[in-house]
Amino acid sequence: MAPSTVSKALNGHNSISQITKERVKSLAVEWNYIPNEAARFFKHNKSQTIAVVIPDLLDQFYVLVIKGIEKIASKNNYNVIISESNDDPGKEVEIIDNLISKRVDGVIISVARNSKSVEKLKRLEQLGTCVTLICRSLPNNIFNIVASDSEDGALKAITFLKKRGHRRIAHLMGPKGFQASKQRLHAYKKALLANNIAYDETIVKETNLSAKDTGEAITALLKTKDVPTAILVFKSYLSLDVINFLKKKYPDKLKKLEIIGFGKLPLFEFLDNKPLASIDEKPGLIGEKAAEISFKNINEDTETKTVEQIRLKCTLAKN
């Protein structure tokens, strides 16, 4: 039997009869045949691999994003390799250099804070690797991106809090140098305006995302002249730090201060003290859309590729 016939049979080619396919596959099992993936790569110029780079593997949000990516990759018979940058720009550059040498077909990445990888990402695309950002954008972004619609999420949260009688709604924002922090602060301001609530910069506090810094920010909020009755939090994980801090330092405020954060975490259902609600950013769907964009570009001619920037609507989920 010709090698080309064997190859077609193992790959389920329509030109090969079902009987021949079954005979070849049976012999492959008997002889412990393993396809030579390296040879396939050189023949088709495809590695059948996409890479995912995220800041934190312990973050449930990104775990759900990866599940969405894996779902689409599996349908396309692709392997997924996962790397963690630890939000370290230097480590992110090292990871991308490694991916350049591996010649993966696509890279889906949530860039590190203060990322220095723009030129490296451009280099990937020059080499024919599709680059898709998830969740975090870059200044003057030129890459595909799939993220949640922060303005939509903030509007739903502030409108919900207003209906519950709140007028002093604070914002606990992330680091000022973080692109997502700027976007969510802008979204918070727009949502207040839409609800005819005056913006007050004294009840907007920044945190570097550590529990200690978050505690200091909450202390400052509680010492303002007109104390807030609700907080829109940059990220739901921060809500846990806020609640833990209030339990220890201001237990009388625990039931009085209502909290809504970006990101719905499955673990909330197991907690006695939890945020009032969460802005569900649809991480699984973000992963699926990012993977779909990647495969669309992988399978298209370079000249026909278009940059897609998708912002997914959020839902407000009561905890």
Secondary structure, DSSP 8 states (H G I E B T S, - for coil): --HHHHHHHHTT-TTS-HHHHHHHHHHHHHTT----HHHHHHHHT--SEEEEEES-TT-HHHHHHHHHHHHHHHHTT-EEEEEE-TT-HHHHHHHHHHHHHHT-SEEEE---TT---HHHHHHHHHTT-EEEEES---TT--SEEEEE-HHHHHHHHHHHHHHTT---EEEEE--TTSHHHHHHHHHHHHHHHHTT----GGGEEE--SSHHHHHHHHHHHHTSSS--SEEEESSHHHHHHHHHHHHHH-GGGTTTSEEEEES--GGGGG-SS--SEEEE--HHHHHHHHHHHHHHHHTS-GGG----EEEE--EEEE-
